[in-house]
């Protein structure tokens, strides 16, 4: 998922990043290792090709999640699925699927 986030950000911010040198700080070490794979499978190769134009200008750094607390605050912040939560979705108790 982290790599898909990176692809999304590169696509959205292309106008600002094109030609400049920048650093990507991620909490997922596999993003960095994915780019350095010598014999990737076809899916990984497709992702490597998707960011090929940024390879010379982009530095990917790994910063552990317990050190890099501000990076993923909203996606790792979970709220209980209770009626007082604005995003509450009633679930069938036995199946844990949304009631339609």
C-alpha positions as a Python dict, from the first residue, in 0.01 Angstrom:
ca = {
    (1, 'X'): (0, 0, 0),
    (2, 'X'): (280, 241, 79),
    (3, 'X'): (411, 213, -275),
    (4, 'X'): (67, 289, -416),
    (5, 'X'): (57, 600, -198),
    (6, 'X'): (394, 699, -339),
    (7, 'X'): (273, 650, -697),
    (8, 'X'): (-38, 856, -625),
    (9, 'X'): (166, 1139, -472),
    (10, 'X'): (416, 1143, -758),
    (11, 'X'): (133, 1163, -1009),
    (12, 'X'): (-51, 1439, -823),
    (13, 'X'): (260, 1644, -747),
    (14, 'X'): (436, 1588, -1080),
    (15, 'X'): (422, 1958, -1168),
    (16, 'X'): (612, 2048, -850),
    (17, 'X'): (854, 1755, -844),
    (18, 'X'): (959, 1739, -1208),
    (19, 'X'): (1324, 1833, -1242),
    (20, 'X'): (1380, 1892, -871),
    (21, 'X'): (1564, 1680, -618),
    (22, 'X'): (1342, 1558, -334),
    (23, 'X'): (1334, 1304, -53),
    (24, 'X'): (1057, 1059, 29),
    (25, 'X'): (1047, 953, 393),
    (26, 'X'): (851, 634, 449),
    (27, 'X'): (780, 407, 740),
    (28, 'X'): (781, 104, 511),
    (29, 'X'): (1126, -36, 440),
    (30, 'X'): (994, -255, 159),
    (31, 'X'): (935, 54, -60),
    (32, 'X'): (1307, 121, -59),
    (33, 'X'): (1395, -243, -122),
    (34, 'X'): (1137, -269, -401),
    (35, 'X'): (1323, -8, -602),
    (36, 'X'): (1654, -189, -559),
    (37, 'X'): (1532, -533, -667),
    (38, 'X'): (1755, -680, -937),
    (39, 'X'): (1508, -941, -1063),
    (40, 'X'): (1155, -813, -988),
    (41, 'X'): (838, -998, -1081),
    (42, 'X'): (609, -839, -1340),
    (43, 'X'): (405, -641, -1086),
    (44, 'X'): (711, -497, -918),
    (45, 'X'): (865, -421, -1255),
    (46, 'X'): (553, -228, -1355),
    (47, 'X'): (581, -19, -1038),
    (48, 'X'): (952, 42, -1099),
    (49, 'X'): (875, 162, -1451),
    (50, 'X'): (598, 391, -1320),
    (51, 'X'): (847, 593, -1114),
    (52, 'X'): (1144, 560, -1348),
    (53, 'X'): (1146, 929, -1442),
    (54, 'X'): (1201, 1026, -1078),
    (55, 'X'): (1477, 775, -996),
    (56, 'X'): (1768, 1017, -1038),
    (57, 'X'): (1604, 1298, -842),
    (58, 'X'): (1430, 1101, -567),
    (59, 'X'): (1592, 973, -251),
    (60, 'X'): (1388, 726, -46),
    (61, 'X'): (1465, 717, 325),
    (62, 'X'): (1320, 477, 579),
    (63, 'X'): (1217, 614, 915),
    (64, 'X'): (1063, 369, 1161),
    (65, 'X'): (700, 433, 1249),
    (66, 'X'): (766, 474, 1621),
    (67, 'X'): (1011, 757, 1536),
    (68, 'X'): (809, 906, 1249),
    (69, 'X'): (483, 964, 1434),
    (70, 'X'): (342, 1244, 1217),
    (71, 'X'): (367, 1055, 890),
    (72, 'X'): (58, 842, 912),
    (73, 'X'): (-150, 986, 1190),
    (74, 'X'): (-493, 971, 1032),
    (75, 'X'): (-469, 629, 873),
    (76, 'X'): (-342, 465, 1190),
    (77, 'X'): (-582, 651, 1419),
    (78, 'X'): (-876, 421, 1470),
    (79, 'X'): (-1214, 514, 1610),
    (80, 'X'): (-1449, 264, 1764),
    (81, 'X'): (-1754, 181, 1555),
    (82, 'X'): (-2001, 313, 1812),
    (83, 'X'): (-2320, 519, 1760),
    (84, 'X'): (-2152, 836, 1890),
    (85, 'X'): (-1891, 813, 1610),
    (86, 'X'): (-1993, 1030, 1308),
    (87, 'X'): (-1877, 754, 1071),
    (88, 'X'): (-2079, 484, 1252),
    (89, 'X'): (-2190, 189, 1038),
    (90, 'X'): (-2435, -53, 1200),
    (91, 'X'): (-2314, -412, 1167),
    (92, 'X'): (-2482, -749, 1196),
    (93, 'X'): (-2328, -883, 1515),
    (94, 'X'): (-2277, -1241, 1401),
    (95, 'X'): (-2127, -1160, 1059),
    (96, 'X'): (-1964, -819, 1114),
    (97, 'X'): (-2088, -695, 777),
    (98, 'X'): (-2266, -363, 711),
    (99, 'X'): (-2645, -367, 721),
    (100, 'X'): (-2789, -240, 395),
}
